[in-house]
Amino acid sequence: MPDLDYAAWFATMPSPYIVVTADLVIVEANQAYLETTGRTREDLVGRRLFDAFPESEGTAGSMRKVLESLERVLESGKPDSMILHYDIPVAGRPGEFEERWWSPVFTPILGADGKVEHIFIRSDDVTEFVRSSALSHQMPSVELSDRIALEAELYDRARELHDLNEELRQANLRDRQVAVTLQEAMLLTPDLAKHSDVAVRYRPAIESFNVCGDWYDLVDLTGDRFSVGVGDVVGHGLEAAAVMGMLRSVLNAAIRALERPAHALEVLTLYARSMEGALNTTAVEALVDPSSGLIIYSNSGHPPPVLVHPDRGCDLLNQHVDPPLGARPQHVPCSQAGHPYAPGDTLVLYTDGLIERRDEGIDMGLDRLCEVLTHHCEQSPEDMADAVLDELGVAEGGRDDISLIVVRL
């Protein structure tokens, strides 16, 4: 994903936001906040929060609650929210104030040490809601004692909503962990234990609570030959993961029986046509044959494997690429190509989550991958895999699932 202009994003957010330090000094305010409060940046930035918004008659209790909420955030490192009554100056009428009710949400921003460095404050104007609530209770006006009671009720409701949201978030995290554990179980590769010169990585998407349908595999064949493959099922969630598990098993069995990547992918294509959710899956299978010094590969719509040489040369194995599984109206045999390799070369297969970024062509992602691979070509496959994920900015995951297999030949 390309770098975002977070300053521009913050400035144009429609909701009012400010950012304060752990010492409660205002360091930034967006345009919506300035317009809502009738303040200027000079009124706010660089000032302590309670100097910029001092207590006034009737607001002492509310400001005390703000401080208590901020202290909870600083101590726990978790968000907090409340309902606040605070009047603001009337534009163009000095000395006059307008009654306002706010629903601030305090979100901590943690530093590398895990401590709160800044607090992101969103303040939504809920004045109309409070007034309509007062009218619904047939109150001709909101007196101070009634305000306190109403504030307490709204605050309790806000806390209940916050607690419910936290419970839902934790439940989603548990469901995601179950899904990830299931997918990791389906990615077990028994033959991998015999190859100390092969590294594999799987990273689930971080922008979704669902896993996707990426896979990798390694299969030992007759003699000293072996095959490696990766694939990507269209869709997200447990359904895509289940389809992935079945397609991976079929391809594993097909390459063992046929020992030709093109024939194995033909079998997989025929199987995909009979299975809901399997069409348009992409996959690439590569057979490494030390006796001939060739990598024999077949590709169904997948990003090309990369062969990296010790002299920092880099080849894309893209001589033949067929459409994704089942994309053609009628079944057509898969193509196959051979590419020579030498001992010490490194073969890298991956899924598109490793290289694809928003608003960026696929060629740019491939160039960036090749640059990283050639820079680290002398490292071990394990270190090379870690370096690729780190330097491509997906060490902790990306927008899409990522499967990666690095083979030292």
C-alpha positions as CSV (number, residue, x, y, z in Angstrom):
1,M,0.0,0.0,0.0
2,P,1.4,3.4,-0.9
3,D,2.2,5.9,1.8
4,L,-0.8,7.9,2.9
5,D,-0.9,11.6,3.5
6,Y,-2.1,11.3,7.1
7,A,-1.9,15.0,7.7
8,A,-4.3,15.7,4.8
9,W,-6.6,12.8,5.9
10,F,-6.7,14.2,9.4
11,A,-7.4,17.8,8.2
12,T,-10.3,16.8,6.0
13,M,-12.1,14.4,8.4
14,P,-15.7,15.6,8.7
15,S,-15.9,14.8,12.5
16,P,-14.2,17.2,15.0
17,Y,-10.8,15.8,16.2
18,I,-7.9,17.1,18.3
19,V,-4.7,15.3,19.4
20,V,-3.2,15.9,22.8
21,T,0.0,14.6,24.4
22,A,0.2,12.5,27.6
23,D,0.6,15.8,29.4
24,L,-2.7,17.0,27.8
25,V,-1.1,19.6,25.6
26,I,-3.0,20.1,22.3
27,V,-0.7,19.4,19.4
28,E,-3.2,19.4,16.5
29,A,-6.8,20.2,15.6
30,N,-8.6,19.5,12.4
31,Q,-10.8,22.0,10.5
32,A,-14.0,20.4,11.6
33,Y,-13.0,20.9,15.2
34,L,-12.1,24.6,14.7
35,E,-15.4,25.3,12.9
36,T,-17.5,23.4,15.5
37,T,-15.9,25.1,18.5
38,G,-15.4,28.5,17.0
39,R,-11.7,28.5,17.8
40,T,-8.6,29.1,15.8
41,R,-5.5,26.9,15.7
42,E,-3.7,29.7,17.6
43,D,-6.4,29.4,20.4
44,L,-5.7,25.7,20.8
45,V,-2.3,24.3,19.6
46,G,0.4,24.4,22.2
47,R,-2.0,25.0,25.1
48,R,-3.0,22.6,27.8
49,L,-6.5,21.2,27.2
50,F,-8.0,22.7,30.4
51,D,-6.4,26.1,29.6
52,A,-7.9,26.1,26.2
53,F,-11.2,25.0,27.6
54,P,-11.4,26.4,31.2
55,E,-14.0,25.6,33.7
56,S,-17.0,28.0,33.7
57,E,-20.1,28.3,35.8
58,G,-22.0,25.1,35.7
59,T,-19.2,23.1,33.9
60,A,-16.9,22.2,36.8
61,G,-18.5,18.7,37.2
62,S,-18.2,18.0,33.5
63,M,-14.6,19.0,33.3
64,R,-13.8,16.9,36.3
65,K,-15.3,13.9,34.4
66,V,-13.2,14.7,31.4
67,L,-10.1,14.6,33.5
68,E,-11.1,11.3,35.1
69,S,-11.8,9.8,31.7
70,L,-8.4,11.0,30.4
71,E,-6.7,9.5,33.4
72,R,-8.4,6.2,32.8
73,V,-7.1,6.2,29.2
74,L,-3.5,7.1,30.4
75,E,-3.5,4.4,33.0
76,S,-5.2,1.6,31.0
77,G,-4.1,2.4,27.5
78,K,-7.7,1.7,26.3
79,P,-10.3,4.0,24.8
80,D,-12.9,5.8,27.0
81,S,-16.0,7.9,26.3
82,M,-18.5,10.1,28.0
83,I,-21.2,12.8,27.6
84,L,-20.1,16.4,28.3
85,H,-21.9,19.7,28.7
86,Y,-19.8,22.6,27.6
87,D,-21.0,26.0,26.3
88,I,-19.1,27.7,23.4
89,P,-18.9,31.4,22.4
90,V,-21.5,32.7,19.9
91,A,-19.8,33.9,16.8
92,G,-19.9,37.7,16.4
93,R,-21.5,38.2,19.8
94,P,-18.8,38.7,22.4
95,G,-19.7,37.6,25.9
96,E,-22.5,35.4,24.8
97,F,-22.4,31.6,25.0
98,E,-24.4,28.8,23.4
99,E,-25.4,25.7,25.3
100,R,-23.8,22.6,23.7
101,W,-23.6,18.9,24.6
102,W,-20.8,16.7,23.4
103,S,-20.0,13.0,23.1
104,P,-16.1,12.8,23.2
105,V,-14.3,9.6,22.6
106,F,-10.7,9.4,23.9
107,T,-8.5,6.9,21.9
108,P,-4.9,6.3,23.1
109,I,-1.9,6.2,20.7
110,L,0.8,4.0,22.2
111,G,4.5,4.4,21.7
112,A,7.1,1.7,21.1
113,D,7.3,1.1,24.9
114,G,3.6,0.5,25.1
115,K,2.9,3.7,27.0
116,V,0.4,6.3,25.9
117,E,2.1,9.0,23.9
118,H,-0.9,10.9,22.5
119,I,-4.7,10.8,22.8
120,F,-6.9,11.1,19.8
121,I,-10.1,13.0,20.9
122,R,-13.2,12.9,18.7
123,S,-16.0,15.2,19.9
124,D,-19.4,14.8,18.4
125,D,-22.0,17.5,19.0
126,V,-25.1,15.7,20.5
127,T,-26.9,18.9,21.5
128,E,-29.9,18.2,19.3
129,F,-30.2,14.7,20.7
130,V,-30.1,16.0,24.3
131,R,-32.7,18.6,23.5
132,S,-35.0,16.1,21.8
133,S,-34.5,13.7,24.7
134,A,-35.6,16.5,27.1
135,L,-38.7,17.2,24.9
136,S,-39.6,13.5,24.8
137,H,-39.7,13.6,28.6
138,Q,-42.0,16.6,28.4
139,M,-39.6,19.0,30.1
140,P,-40.1,22.6,29.0
141,S,-36.5,23.4,29.8
142,V,-33.4,21.5,30.9
143,E,-32.6,22.8,34.4
144,L,-29.2,22.2,36.0
145,S,-30.4,19.3,38.2
146,D,-32.1,17.7,35.2
147,R,-29.0,18.2,33.1
148,I,-26.9,16.3,35.6
149,A,-29.4,13.4,35.7
150,L,-29.7,13.4,31.9
151,E,-25.9,13.5,31.6
152,A,-25.5,10.6,34.0
153,E,-28.0,8.6,32.0
154,L,-26.4,9.3,28.7
155,Y,-23.0,8.7,30.1
156,D,-24.1,5.3,31.4
157,R,-25.5,4.4,28.0
158,A,-22.3,5.5,26.3
159,R,-20.3,3.3,28.7
160,E,-22.6,0.3,28.0
161,L,-22.2,0.8,24.2
162,H,-18.4,1.0,24.6
163,D,-18.4,-2.2,26.7
164,L,-20.6,-3.9,24.1
165,N,-18.3,-2.8,21.3
166,E,-15.3,-4.2,23.2
167,E,-17.0,-7.5,23.8
168,L,-17.8,-7.8,20.1
169,R,-14.2,-6.9,19.2
170,Q,-12.9,-9.6,21.5
171,A,-15.4,-12.1,20.0
172,N,-14.2,-11.2,16.5
173,L,-10.6,-11.6,17.6
174,R,-11.4,-15.1,19.0
175,D,-13.2,-16.1,15.8
176,R,-10.3,-14.8,13.7
177,Q,-7.8,-16.8,15.7
178,V,-9.9,-20.0,15.2
179,A,-10.0,-19.3,11.4
180,V,-6.2,-18.7,11.3
181,T,-5.5,-21.8,13.3
182,L,-7.7,-23.9,11.0
183,Q,-5.9,-22.5,7.9
184,E,-2.4,-23.1,9.4
185,A,-3.5,-26.7,10.1
186,M,-4.5,-27.1,6.4
187,L,-1.1,-25.7,5.4
188,L,0.8,-28.5,7.1
189,T,3.5,-29.7,4.7
190,P,5.1,-33.1,5.9
191,D,7.7,-33.2,3.1
192,L,9.0,-29.7,4.1
193,A,10.8,-31.2,7.1
194,K,13.3,-32.9,4.7
195,H,14.3,-29.6,3.2
196,S,16.5,-27.4,5.4
197,D,17.0,-25.0,2.5
198,V,13.4,-24.1,2.1
199,A,11.5,-21.4,4.0
200,V,7.8,-20.8,4.0
201,R,5.7,-18.0,5.4
202,Y,2.0,-17.3,5.8
203,R,0.5,-14.0,6.9
204,P,-3.3,-13.5,7.2
205,A,-4.8,-10.2,6.2
206,I,-4.8,-7.6,8.9
207,E,-7.7,-5.5,7.5
208,S,-10.2,-8.2,7.9
209,F,-11.3,-10.6,10.7
210,N,-11.4,-13.3,8.0
211,V,-8.7,-15.4,6.6
212,C,-8.5,-15.9,2.9
213,G,-7.7,-18.7,0.5
214,D,-3.9,-18.6,0.0
215,W,-1.8,-21.7,0.1
216,Y,1.7,-23.1,-0.3
217,D,2.9,-26.7,-0.7
218,L,6.1,-28.8,-1.2
219,V,6.0,-32.3,-2.5
220,D,8.9,-34.8,-2.8
221,L,8.8,-36.8,-6.1
222,T,10.7,-39.8,-7.5
223,G,14.5,-39.6,-7.4
224,D,15.7,-36.2,-6.0
225,R,13.0,-34.2,-7.7
226,F,10.5,-32.1,-5.9
227,S,7.8,-29.6,-6.6
228,V,6.7,-26.4,-4.9
229,G,3.5,-24.5,-5.5
230,V,1.3,-21.6,-4.3
231,G,-2.3,-20.7,-5.0
232,D,-4.9,-18.1,-4.2
233,V,-8.7,-18.8,-4.0
234,V,-11.0,-15.9,-4.8
235,G,-12.9,-14.6,-1.7
236,H,-12.5,-14.4,2.0
237,G,-13.4,-16.2,5.1
238,L,-13.8,-19.8,6.2
239,E,-15.5,-20.7,2.9
240,A,-12.5,-19.6,0.9
241,A,-10.2,-21.4,3.4
242,A,-12.2,-24.6,3.0
243,V,-12.0,-24.3,-0.8
244,M,-8.3,-23.7,-0.5
245,G,-7.8,-26.9,1.6
246,M,-9.6,-29.0,-1.0
247,L,-7.8,-27.6,-4.0
248,R,-4.4,-27.9,-2.3
249,S,-5.1,-31.5,-1.5
250,V,-6.2,-32.3,-5.1
251,L,-3.0,-30.5,-6.5
252,N,-0.8,-32.4,-4.0
253,A,-2.2,-35.7,-5.1
254,A,-2.1,-34.8,-8.9
255,I,1.5,-33.8,-8.9
256,R,2.5,-37.0,-7.0
257,A,0.7,-39.1,-9.5
258,L,1.5,-37.3,-12.7
259,E,4.8,-35.5,-11.9
260,R,4.2,-32.9,-14.6
261,P,3.1,-29.5,-13.5
262,A,0.9,-28.8,-16.5
263,H,-1.0,-32.2,-16.1
264,A,-1.4,-31.5,-12.4
265,L,-3.0,-28.1,-13.1
266,E,-5.3,-29.6,-15.7
267,V,-6.6,-32.0,-13.1
268,L,-7.0,-29.1,-10.7
269,T,-8.9,-27.1,-13.4
270,L,-11.3,-29.9,-14.0
271,Y,-11.9,-30.3,-10.3
272,A,-12.4,-26.5,-9.8
273,R,-15.2,-26.6,-12.5
274,S,-17.2,-29.0,-10.3
275,M,-16.7,-27.1,-7.1
276,E,-18.6,-23.9,-6.0
277,G,-16.2,-21.1,-5.1
278,A,-13.2,-22.6,-6.9
279,L,-13.4,-20.9,-10.3
280,N,-10.9,-18.2,-11.1
281,T,-8.5,-19.5,-8.5
282,T,-4.9,-18.8,-9.5
283,A,-2.0,-21.3,-9.0
284,V,1.5,-22.0,-10.1
285,E,3.4,-25.3,-9.8
286,A,7.1,-25.6,-10.3
287,L,9.1,-28.9,-10.5
288,V,12.8,-28.8,-9.6
289,D,14.8,-31.4,-11.5
290,P,18.5,-31.5,-10.5
291,S,19.3,-34.2,-13.1
292,S,18.4,-31.8,-16.0
293,G,19.1,-28.5,-14.2
294,L,15.7,-27.3,-15.1
295,I,12.7,-25.8,-13.3
296,I,9.6,-27.0,-15.1
297,Y,6.6,-24.9,-14.3
298,S,3.0,-24.3,-15.2
299,N,1.1,-21.1,-14.3
300,S,-2.7,-20.6,-14.2
301,G,-3.2,-16.8,-13.9
302,H,-0.7,-16.4,-11.0
303,P,2.1,-13.8,-10.5
304,P,5.3,-15.3,-11.9
305,P,7.9,-17.1,-9.8
306,V,11.2,-15.4,-9.4
307,L,14.6,-17.0,-9.9
308,V,17.4,-15.1,-8.1
309,H,21.1,-15.7,-8.9
310,P,24.1,-15.3,-6.6
311,D,25.4,-12.5,-8.9
312,R,22.2,-10.6,-8.1
313,G,20.6,-11.4,-11.4
314,C,16.9,-11.9,-11.4
315,D,14.6,-13.9,-13.8
316,L,10.8,-13.9,-13.9
317,L,9.5,-17.3,-14.9
318,N,6.7,-16.0,-17.1
319,Q,7.3,-17.7,-20.5
320,H,3.8,-19.3,-20.4
321,V,0.9,-18.1,-18.3
322,D,-2.6,-19.6,-18.7
323,P,-5.9,-18.0,-17.4
324,P,-7.1,-18.8,-13.9
325,L,-8.7,-22.1,-13.2
326,G,-11.9,-22.5,-15.2
327,A,-11.8,-19.1,-16.7
328,R,-12.0,-20.4,-20.3
329,P,-15.5,-21.5,-21.5
330,Q,-14.1,-24.9,-22.6
331,H,-11.4,-27.0,-21.0
332,V,-8.0,-26.4,-22.7
333,P,-4.8,-28.2,-21.7
334,C,-2.4,-26.2,-19.6
335,S,0.9,-25.0,-20.9
336,Q,4.3,-25.7,-19.4
337,A,7.8,-24.3,-19.7
338,G,11.3,-25.1,-18.6
339,H,13.9,-22.7,-17.2
340,P,17.6,-23.6,-16.4
341,Y,19.0,-23.0,-12.9
342,A,22.4,-23.5,-11.3
343,P,23.3,-24.5,-7.7
344,G,23.1,-21.6,-5.4
345,D,20.1,-20.0,-7.2
346,T,17.0,-19.2,-5.2
347,L,13.5,-19.9,-6.4
348,V,10.7,-17.7,-4.9
349,L,7.0,-18.3,-5.2
350,Y,4.4,-16.1,-3.6
351,T,0.8,-14.9,-3.7
352,D,-0.4,-11.5,-4.9
353,G,-0.8,-10.0,-1.4
354,L,3.0,-9.7,-1.2
355,I,3.3,-7.4,-4.2
356,E,0.0,-5.7,-5.0
357,R,-0.7,-2.2,-3.6
358,R,-3.6,0.2,-4.2
359,D,-3.2,2.6,-7.0
360,E,-0.1,0.9,-8.3
361,G,0.6,-1.4,-11.3
362,I,1.6,-5.0,-10.8
363,D,5.0,-4.3,-12.6
364,M,6.0,-1.9,-9.9
365,G,5.3,-4.5,-7.2
366,L,7.4,-7.1,-9.1
367,D,10.3,-4.6,-9.6
368,R,10.2,-3.9,-5.8
369,L,10.2,-7.6,-5.0
370,C,13.1,-8.4,-7.3
371,E,15.1,-5.5,-5.9
372,V,14.7,-6.8,-2.3
373,L,15.5,-10.4,-3.4
374,T,18.7,-9.5,-5.2
375,H,19.8,-7.3,-2.3
376,H,19.5,-10.3,0.1
377,C,20.4,-13.1,-2.3
378,E,23.4,-14.2,-0.2
379,Q,21.3,-14.7,2.9
380,S,19.7,-18.0,4.0
381,P,16.2,-18.8,2.8
382,E,14.8,-18.1,6.3
383,D,16.6,-14.7,6.6
384,M,15.6,-13.9,3.0
385,A,11.9,-14.6,3.6
386,D,12.0,-12.4,6.7
387,A,13.7,-9.6,4.8
388,V,11.2,-9.7,2.0
389,L,8.2,-9.4,4.3
390,D,9.9,-6.7,6.4
391,E,11.1,-4.5,3.5
392,L,7.8,-4.8,1.6
393,G,6.0,-3.6,4.7
394,V,4.0,-6.8,5.4
395,A,5.9,-8.4,8.2
396,E,2.7,-8.3,10.3
397,G,0.4,-8.9,7.4
398,G,-1.2,-6.7,4.7
399,R,-4.5,-6.0,3.0
400,D,-4.6,-9.5,1.6
401,D,-3.3,-12.9,2.7
402,I,0.3,-13.7,1.9
403,S,1.9,-17.0,1.2
404,L,5.6,-17.2,0.4
405,I,8.0,-20.0,-0.3
406,V,11.8,-19.5,-0.7
407,V,13.9,-22.4,-2.1
408,R,17.7,-22.5,-2.2
409,L,18.6,-24.7,-5.2
